[in-house]
Amino acid sequence: MSPPDAAADTGAGDGTDTASAPAGEDSADRALVAVARHSGGRTVAVLGCAVAAAAAALAEPAVLGRTLDLLLRRDPSGTAWTLLCAAVIMAEVVLDAAAARLTGEVDGRSTARLRRLGLAQLLRTAPHHAARHAPGDTAARLTAHATEAGKVPAAAAHAVAALLPPLGAVAALLLIDLWTALAFLAGVPLLLFLLRAFTRSTLTSVARYQQVQLATAGRLVEALAGARTIAAAGTADRERARILAQLPELDTEGRRMWQVYGGTTARTAALMPMLLYAVLAVGGIRLSAGAIGVGELLAAMRYAGLAAGVGAVTGGLAAVVRGRAAARRTTALLALPAFQYGRAELPDGGPGTLELRGVRVVRGGSTVLRDISLVVPGGATVAVVGRSGAGKTLFAAVAGRLTDPDAGQVLLDGVPLRELGAGTLRREVGYAFDRPVLLGETVGDAIGFGAGPDPGPAAVRAAARAARADPFVRRLPHGYGTRLAAAPMSGGEVQRLGLARAFCHAGRLLVLDDATSSLDTVTAREVERALAREVRPGTRIVIAHRLSSAVRADLVVWLEDGRVRATGTHGELWRQEPGYRAVFAAPETDDRRTPAAGNQEVAP
């Protein structure tokens, strides 16, 4: 059984609340710290190169000013200082290039790490927990938002390094001339106010933008999954309007986000020349008074430019703010509760006796299964029947531990399923679903997909024959080696491959959740006979809508409103319970013929 199958087949319709609270800032920050540690060496290298480049940028005005003074005095050491000036400039260029190269590596590794963590947690959780996030929402969290969040470690390193030039430049201005430095410092409070306002406004805009983006992505994926239904209903225009309904809000939030950034940049850019002109004016006065030299005035001007570069910190802050907001979206997946497994093993040669003791399951605040107590004898085939909403699919999920009950326990051959190791559980409990998801490169890979070692070509073909899939697979261009993407199949053919996969890995318990719903009646009965004769013997739980499935079962469990209404053989229930007969007369039932209608093959 694969996690995607579980998510597709047990997450929907169980009453799970699909809304989820966003992960808090603390959890997002902890995840970002963990990601930074994963690329710790490279992140430190980014910081080192960026700081070294900033130090070279700080040294450059002093060296350049000193060189100019020496050359103006025709000092013989001017040539050496000119070479030193060139070396400092070259070092700054090389270090900037190295920082850029390392930044790309850190961004890539950090993004990959976040995606692996999120995907691993998504696959470790129960299907109904994974279903809290719509597919489009999940895809956006693991792609665009993970990419944005992965930029935070390197962006933070660059932001820290970006503080060095302005702070160092202010210190250098103070050393060169106090009055020139004070002329610059007069405008710094206004500059800091602009940066603070930018940070606060950007955080709100980015968070709302990403929220709307997730909602739009979710609607798009829903529409793509239901493309045939939309086309058949002729509602393409309506769906287009539904998907794009929040586009104006997305546009508004995007514009607001960039308006905040652009406005702050513009105001900062307007402030910078004023500060430089003030430094130039005061410096000129001090030069005419003989307090500083020409080289020192040049250095002061360059340092004023570097000090004014505190506005460049805006870009680094913006990347960190966007990344933290995106990290909160991505790390919401990390908050999903992991499925816990034990280390117990099943007894050798066990018959597959399944026992449910006081099982109760709650979804969305409502009790869906109530006080289910039942013993299924080992080797028996049990049909679970009931009207839509009776809890059949959730019963199937609990029986094979795709989900845990909120109360009670489930045992297989006397061992609680919670105590079994993951490998043992998935080797001994198999599933087939009504809408299976085929995984693997080829058709043969899809049938062999599952826990444990590769079953081999012979076992794959045997399972396909049992599921009555072998004839149509052989007609494919490359048979079992045909790539799934190049193998157009009907719903019934896909379902037969899903059955073949379950048969290939059949253990002591096999759960068939409406797994023959897309098959015609003749093929379904052939599969049922093959299941009894050609597949490893064991206990079968069959979610049944066809009357024939209930007839052939050793035991029928009749669910109604989440409770066991009655158990017994089909013949007993048919004779004694009018309500049971009404279940198969309901519109949802595929085979509605009764013995009275002359269908002797299914007579009780």
N, C-alpha and C positions, 0 to 999 in steps of 0.2 A: 504494500500500500504506500502510495506516495503522498507527501504533505499537500501538494497541489490538488490531488484528488479529494483529500479530506476537506480542504477549504472549499472546494467547489460543491461537494455533495453533502456536507453536514453543517456548513456555516449558514446557509440560507434557510429561511423559514423556521428557525428554531426560536424566534423571539428575541434573539440577542440584540441589545441596543447597539447600533452601529456608531454612535457618537462616542468619542473618547476625549478625555481631558488632555490638554497639551502637557507635555513634559515640562517640569519647572526649570527655572534658570540654573539652579544648582546641579540638577542631573545633566543638563546640557553642558555646563562648564566642566563637570567631572569627565564627561565623555571626551570633550576637546582636550583636556589635560592628558587623558589616556592615549588619545591619538597622537598628541605631540610627543609623548614618551616613546610611542612605537617608532617614530622617526627621529628619536632624540638626537642622535649624532648629526644628522643632516640639518635639523632645526638649529642646533647650536652652531653648526658651520655657517648657516644663513646669517644668524645673528652676528657671528664673528666677522664674516666678510662685510656685512652691512656696517657694523661698528667701525671696522678698519677703514672702509671707504669714507665714512663720515669723519674719521680722524684725519685722513688725507685731505678731505675737503676743508677741514679746519686749519690744517697746517699750510695749505696753499696760499691764502692771503698774506700770512706773515712772511712766508718765504718769498713771495712775489714782491711784497713791499720792501723787504730787505734787499732783494736783488736790484730793484729799481734805484734805491738809494745808493748802492755800491756802484752801479753803472753811471749814475749821474755824477758821482765823485771820481769816476775813472779809477776806481780801486781795482788792483790786479785780481783780487779774489772774486770779482764780479762774474768771471767766466765759470768758476766752480759753482757759484750760487745759481747761475743760469741752468747748469746741468742738473743741479739739485731740484730746481723748480720743475724741469721737464720730467724728472723721475717721480716727483710727487703727483704730477698730473697723470702720468702713465699708470702709477699704482692705483689711483682712484678709478681710472677707466677699467683696469683689469679686475679690481675687486668688485666693482659694480656688475661686470659681466659674470663673474663667478657666483655672486649672490643671485643673479637672475637665473642662472642655470640650476643652482641648487633649489631655488624657490619652485621651479617647475617639478623637480623630483619630489619635494616635500608635499606639494599640493596633490600630486598624483597618488603618492603612497597614503596620505591622510584620507583622501576621498575613497580609495579602495578599502582602507581599513574600516571606515564608517559603513560602507556598503556591506562588507562582509559581516560586521557585527549586527547590523540591522537585519540582514537576510537570515543569518543564523538564528537570531532570536525569533524571527517570524516563523521559521520552520520548526523551532523547538516548542512553540506554544500550541495550545489546543486549537483546532480549526475554528471554533466559535469565537475564540479570542482574536484570532487573526482576522476574522470577518468584521471586527470593529472598524477597520479601515477599508474603504472601498478600493477596488483594484487600481483605479486611476490615482487615487490619493496615495496609495502605497508606492506606486511607480514614481510619482513626483518626489516623494520623500527620499527614495533611494537613488534618484538620478540628479535632478536639478538642485535639490536642497542639499544633498550630500556633497555635491561638487562645491557649492557655495560655502558649506561648513568646513570642507577640507582645506579651504584657503586660509583659515584662521591662524594656525600655528605660524606659518611663514609671514602672514600679514602682521601678526602681533610682533614678531621679531623685527620686521621692517619698521613698524610704528615706534618700537623702543629705540631703534637706531636713529630714526628720524628726529627724535628729541635731542640727540647729541649736538648736531650742528647749531641749532638756534641757541641752546643753553651755553655751549662753548663759545659761540660768537658773542653773546652778551658779556661773558667773562672777559673775552679778548678786548672788546670795546672798552670795558672798565679799565683794563690794563693800559690800553693805548692812550685814552684821554677820558677823564671823568665827565666833562661837560658834553662831549659827543655822545657818550653812552646814555646820559640822562635825556638827551633829545630823543633818542630812540625809545627809551623805556617809558616815556610819557604816553605812547600809544599802545603799549602792550596790554593794559587792562581791557581795552576795547576789543583787541584781537582775541583774548582769552574768552571774553563774553560771547563772541561770535561762534567760537568752537564749541562751547558748552551748549548753546542753543541748537547748534547743528546736531550734536550727538543725541539730544533728547527728542528732537523732532523726527530725525531719521529712524530711530528705533520704532516709533509708533507707525510710521508709514510703511516701513519694510514688513513689519509683522502683519499688518492688514493686507498688504499686497500678496504676500505668500499664502495667506489664508484663502483669499479669493482665487488664487492660482490653483490651489489644491481642489477647491470645489469645482472649478471649470474642468480640470483634468479628469476628475471622477465622472462627471457627466459625459465627457467625450468617450471614455472607455465603455461606459454603459451603452451608449449609442452604437459604438462599433460592435459590441457583443450582440446587440439586437438588430443588426443592420437588415436582416431578412424580414423581421417582423415590421420594422419601420417601412421598408419598401412595399410589403404586402398591404399594409394599412394605409399607405399613401400619406404618411404624416411627416415626410422629410422636412418640409418647411417649419412645421411645429417643433420638431426636434432641434432643427438648427437654431430656432429662436430660444429654445430652452437651454441649449448648450452655451449660447452666447449671451444669455440674459445678464450675466454679471460682467460682461466685457466693458460696459461703460464705467462700472465701479473699478475694474482693474485698470482701465485707462486713467481714471481720476487719481487712484492711489499711486500709479506709476508716475504720472505727471507731478503729483505732489512730492514724491520722493526725490525726483530729479530737480524739481524747483527748489527744494530745500538745499540740495547739494549745490545747484548752480547759483542760488542766491547767496549762500555762504561764500562760495568761491569768488563771486563777483564783488561782494563787499570787502572780502579779504584782499582781492586784487586792487581795489580802489584805495584801500588803506596803505598798502605797501609803498607805492610811490611817494605818498605823503611823508611816511617815515624816512624814506631814503633822502628825500629833498631836505627834510629837517636835519638829518645827519650831515648832508653835504653843506648846508648853510652854516651850521655850527662848526663843522670841521674847517671850512674855508676861513671863518673868522679866527679860529685857533691857529691855522697855518699862517695867516697874515700877522698874527701876534708872535709867531716864532715858537709857539708851544709844541707844535708837532711838525714833522717833515713831510715832504711830498709822498714818500713811500708809506709813511704812517697814515696819511690821508687816504691813499689808495687802499691800504689794508682795512681802514675803518669802513670805507664804502663797501668793500667786499664782505666784511663781517656783518655789516648792517643788512646786506642782501641775504646772508645765511640766517641771521637772526629772524628776519622777516619770513624766512622759509618755514616758520612754525605753522603757517597756513598749509604747507604741503602735508602736514600731519593729518589734515582733513581726509585725504584719500585713504590713508592707513586706517584711520578711525572708521571710515565708512565701510571698508572691507570687513573689519572686525565686527561692527554692529550688524551688518547683513549676515555674516557668517554665524554669529551667535543666534540670531533669529531663526536662520535655517537649521541650525543644530537642534533647536528645541523641537522642530518638526521631525527631524530624522530620529532623534533619540526617543521620541514617543514610542517607536517600535521597540526600543530596548526596555521599555517599562512593561511590555507584555509579559505576563507570568509564564515562566518556563514549565514545561511538562516534566515532572519529576519521576524518575524510574528507580526501582530497587535493584537488587542483585540476585534475587531468588531465581531458581530454575524450576521447571516443571518436572514432575516425576516421569521417569522413563516409561514409555509404553502406555501412558495414560490414555483413556478413551476419549477425552475431550468433554467431560461433564462440565456444564456451565451452570452456575448458580448465582441468582440475584437475590440479595437479602435487603429488604426494606429500602429499595432504591428510590430516591427522590431527586428530580432535576428541576432547577429553576432557571428560567430565561427571561430577562427583562422584567423581573419582579413577579412573574407569574409562574406557578408550578405547572410544568409541562408533563412530567411523569410523577405519579403519586404512589408511594408505598408498593413498589413492584417487588414481589417475592415469588421466585420461580426456580424450579430445578429442571434443566434440560438434560436428559440422559445422554451419556456419551455415545456417539455414533448415530444419534437420531437426527432426522430432518424436521425442523420446526418452521411452520408458516406463521408469520405475524401479520394479522389482517386488521382492518379497521377503516373507518371513513377518513377522509382528508382532515388533517389536524389532530388525529388521535394520538400522535407521538411515535409513529412507527419508525421513522428515520432516526429520531433521537434514541429510541430503543436500540436500534442497530449500532449507533455510535457508542452507546454505553457498553453494549455487549462485547465489543472488541477493543474498547478503551481508546476510541478517538476523542472521547471526552470523559471526565470523571463525574460521578454523581455528587450532588451537594450533600446527600445523606445516604447511608447504606454502603454496601460494597458488592463487588462482582468478583467471583472466584472461578478459576478454570482448573479443573482437577484438584480442587481443594486449596489452591494457592491464590491469594488476592492479586488481581491484575496490577494493582499499584506497586506490589513488591517485586514484580518480574523485571528483569533487565530489558532494556530496549531491544537488544538483538533477539532475545528469546521470544519476547512478545510478538515482534513483527515476523519472525520465522514461523511461529505457530498459529498466528491469527491472520487470516487473509480477508481482503475485501474485493468486491466487484460492485460498481456503481452504475446508476442509470445513465449518467453522462460522464464517462471516463475521460481523463486527460492522458494522452499518449506521450510518453517521455522517452527520449533516446534519438539516435540518428536515423535508424532504420526500423522497418516493421519488426524484424527479429529482435532488435534491441528493446523495442516497446513491450514485446511479450515477455522477454527475459528480465525486465526491469523489476528490481525488488531487493529485499534484504538477503544477505547470504551470498555465497559464491555464484558465479555465472552458471546457470543451469545447463548450458550447452545446446547445440543445434538440435539434437535428437529430442530433448525434453521440450524445447520450444515448439517443434513440429507436432509432438504428441499433444501438447496443450491446445494448439490451434485446431487439431483434428477434433478434440473433445468439444471445443467451443464452436465447431462447424465453421471455422474461419479459414481452414487450409485451402479449400477450392478457390476462393476469390484471391487469397494471397498469392497462390501459384500463378494466377492470371496477371499479376502485376508485372511491369517491365523486367524487374530483377528479383522477383519472388520475395523471399524474406530479406534480401539485401536492398530492397527498394527504399529510398529515403522517404521519410514520412511526409516531407514537404512536396514530394513528387508523387504522392499516392492519394489521389482524390477518393474519398470513401463516403458512403452513406452513413446515416446515423446508426442503422442496424449493424453495419460492418464495423464501425468504431466500437460499438457495444460488444460485438463478438471478440474483438481484440482485447477489450478490457476483461472479458470473461477468461480469455486464454491466459492473460497475465495472472489472474487470480488462480486458475487451475495449475499453472506452472509452478506456483509457490504455495500450493495448498498445504496447510498444516492440519493440526487436530481440530481447528475451528475455522469455518469459512462463512462469511457473512455476505449475502447477496441482497443488496439494497435496491430493489426494483431493477435488477441488472438485466432483465430480458424484456423490458418495456418496449423497446424499439424493434423487437423481432416479431416476425409473423408467427402465428399460432403453431404451425408445423415445425418451424425451426426451433421455437422455444421448447417444444416437447422433446425434440431430438436432443437439445442441450440438457434438459432435465434427465433424460435417460443416460446420456453420457456421463453426467455428474455422478450418477449412482454406480456406473460400471467402469469408467475409464479414469477417474480421478481418485487420488489417494483417499481412502476411507476416513471419515471424520464426522464431526458434528456440523450441521448446516443450519444457519438461521436465514430464512428466506422472507424478505419483505414482499408480501404477495398481494397482487391486484387481480391476477387471473384465477378463476375458479379452479382450473386444472392444477395450479400449484398447491392450493390448499388440499385438493383431493389426494394428491400423491404424498403429502407430508405425513410423517408419523404422528405429529402433534400439531394442533392449531392453537395459537395464542390470540385471543380476540381482545384488542385494545379499544377502549372507548373513553374519551375525555382524559387521557393520560393514565387510566387505571386498567387492570386486567379484568375485563368483564366476565370472561369465561375461558377455560382451557378444555381440550378434549380432542378427539378425532373429528375430522370433517363430518363424517356420517352422524355422529352423536349430536354435534352442534346444529347440523342442518335439520335434524328431526325435532330437536327440543327447543330451539331458539329462533323464533320468527325474526328477531332483530338481526341475527347472524345472516339469515337469508337476505335480509334487506341490504346488508353491506354489499353483496354481489349484484344487487339490482340497482345500485346507485350509478349515476352517469359516469363516475370516474373509473368504473370497472371495465376492463378490456373484454373479458369473456363473460357475458351476462347470461349465457344459456344455462338452464337448470335441468335437472334430470327429467322433470315433467315435460320439458320441451323436446325430449327425445334424444339428448346427447348422451348415448349409452357409455361413451368412453370416460365420462367424468361422473358417472353415477356413483353415489356414496355407497 
